[in-house]
Amino acid sequence: METITLAGGCFWCTEAVFNIVKGVEKVEPGYTGGSVANPTYEQVSSGITGHAEAVEITFDSNLISLEEILEIFFATHDPTAINRQGTDIGTQYRSAIFYKNNFQKTIVEKVIINLNNQKIWDTPIVTSVEPLEIFYFAESYHKDYYKKHPNQAYCQVTIAPKVIKLKQKYLSKLKSI
């Protein structure tokens, strides 16, 4: 099993996407990339901690590669937006990849170069690539938020379209439900 930590805006969105991807064993919402130890959701949401809402993804690299994880990540959020995803604004919603070793860093950088060369977006990817220092698990009520609250307005307006896009573009990479 391998792990990679991704920040693509609200962690509820990123968790909902990766929870249904084949080969992903576990997705944990949390916080990383900031300066405050053991931050709370309220602190991170305020933007004062420097942490990003992120997910730690544990995956079986025999079933899905890091490149495929990254391809899905880039396709299901806006990697060209600085410190925002839709109406979620602030550094806590930045697009970032937190790598655990130089091998991961190399793969991430190659994927970004390849995607930029394909000119999928009108502007270049601004996703930061940072070493993972520490990952703080979010409070338990954030775990499986979309699954628990699918009819909540934010879930319907923000998360559901990402899940629909994932299903349309990557059906063969999804778990049987």
C-alpha positions in Angstrom: 0.0 0.0 0.0 1.1 3.6 -0.7 -0.2 6.9 0.5 -0.3 10.3 -1.1 -1.8 13.5 0.4 -3.9 15.7 -1.9 -5.5 19.1 -1.3 -8.1 20.0 -3.9 -10.3 22.5 -2.1 -12.9 21.2 0.3 -11.8 17.8 1.7 -15.4 16.6 1.6 -15.2 16.8 -2.2 -11.8 15.1 -2.6 -12.8 12.4 -0.2 -16.1 11.7 -2.0 -14.3 11.3 -5.3 -11.6 9.0 -4.1 -13.9 6.9 -1.9 -15.3 5.3 -5.1 -12.1 4.8 -7.0 -11.0 1.2 -7.5 -7.7 0.4 -5.7 -8.2 3.1 -3.1 -8.4 1.4 0.3 -8.8 4.4 2.6 -9.4 8.2 2.4 -8.9 10.3 5.5 -9.8 14.0 5.7 -7.4 16.2 7.5 -5.1 19.2 7.5 -1.5 19.8 6.4 0.9 22.4 5.1 0.5 24.9 7.9 2.2 26.0 11.1 -0.3 25.2 13.8 -0.1 21.9 15.7 -3.3 19.9 16.0 -5.5 22.5 14.3 -9.3 22.4 14.5 -11.7 22.7 11.6 -12.7 26.2 12.9 -9.0 27.3 13.0 -8.3 25.9 9.5 -11.5 27.4 8.1 -10.5 30.8 9.3 -7.4 30.7 7.1 -5.0 31.7 9.9 -3.2 28.3 10.3 -1.7 28.0 6.8 -3.1 24.5 6.6 -4.9 23.2 3.6 -8.0 20.9 3.9 -6.5 17.7 2.5 -7.0 13.9 2.2 -4.6 11.2 2.9 -5.2 8.5 0.3 -4.1 4.9 0.9 -4.1 2.9 -2.3 -3.0 -0.4 -3.7 -0.4 0.4 -6.4 -1.0 -3.0 -8.0 -4.6 -1.9 -8.8 -4.1 1.9 -9.5 -0.9 3.8 -10.1 0.0 7.1 -8.6 -0.2 8.6 -12.1 -3.8 7.5 -12.3 -4.6 8.9 -8.9 -3.1 12.2 -10.0 -5.0 12.1 -13.3 -8.3 11.8 -11.4 -7.3 14.5 -8.9 -6.5 17.0 -11.6 -9.7 16.2 -13.5 -12.0 16.6 -10.5 -10.9 20.1 -9.3 -9.5 23.3 -10.8 -5.7 23.0 -10.5 -5.4 26.5 -12.2 -7.1 28.4 -9.4 -4.9 30.0 -6.8 -6.2 29.6 -3.2 -9.8 28.8 -4.2 -12.2 26.2 -5.5 -15.4 27.6 -6.7 -16.9 29.6 -3.8 -14.4 28.2 -1.3 -11.8 30.9 -1.0 -8.6 31.0 1.0 -5.3 29.2 1.3 -7.1 26.4 3.2 -8.7 25.5 -0.2 -5.5 25.6 -2.3 -4.6 23.0 -4.8 -1.6 21.1 -3.4 0.1 17.7 -3.5 2.1 16.7 -0.5 4.7 14.0 -1.4 6.3 11.6 1.0 9.5 10.9 -0.9 11.5 11.9 -4.0 10.0 9.1 -6.1 6.5 10.6 -5.6 7.8 14.1 -6.2 9.3 13.1 -9.5 6.1 11.4 -10.6 4.0 14.5 -9.6 6.2 16.9 -11.4 6.2 14.7 -14.6 2.4 14.5 -14.5 2.1 18.3 -14.1 4.5 18.9 -17.0 2.5 16.4 -19.2 -0.8 18.0 -18.3 0.4 21.5 -19.0 1.8 20.4 -22.3 -1.6 19.0 -23.3 -3.1 22.5 -22.7 -6.2 21.1 -21.1 -6.8 24.3 -19.3 -6.5 27.9 -20.6 -3.9 28.7 -17.9 -1.1 26.6 -16.4 -1.5 24.3 -13.3 -0.7 26.2 -10.1 -1.0 23.2 -7.8 1.9 23.4 -5.3 4.1 20.4 -4.8 5.3 20.3 -1.2 7.0 17.7 1.1 4.5 16.2 3.6 5.7 17.2 7.0 2.7 16.1 9.2 -0.9 15.3 8.5 -3.5 16.0 11.2 -6.7 13.9 11.0 -9.9 16.0 10.8 -12.6 15.7 13.4 -14.6 12.5 13.0 -17.8 14.2 11.8 -15.9 15.1 8.6 -15.3 11.4 7.7 -17.6 10.2 4.9 -19.4 13.6 4.9 -20.9 13.3 1.4 -22.0 9.7 2.0 -23.8 10.8 5.3 -25.3 14.1 3.9 -25.9 13.6 0.2 -29.0 15.9 0.2 -27.3 18.8 2.0 -27.1 21.9 -0.2 -23.3 22.1 -0.4 -23.1 18.4 -1.3 -25.7 18.8 -4.0 -24.2 22.0 -5.5 -20.5 21.4 -5.1 -19.7 17.7 -4.5 -22.3 15.9 -6.6 -21.1 17.5 -9.9 -17.5 16.3 -9.2 -18.8 12.7 -8.5 -20.9 12.8 -11.7 -17.9 14.0 -13.7 -15.8 11.2 -12.2 -18.4 8.6 -13.2 -18.7 10.0 -16.7 -14.9 10.2 -17.4 -13.5 7.3 -15.3 -16.3 4.7 -15.1 -13.8 1.8 -15.6 -11.7 3.0 -12.6 -14.6 3.0 -10.1 -15.5 0.4 -7.5 -18.6 -1.7 -8.1 -21.3 -0.2 -6.0 
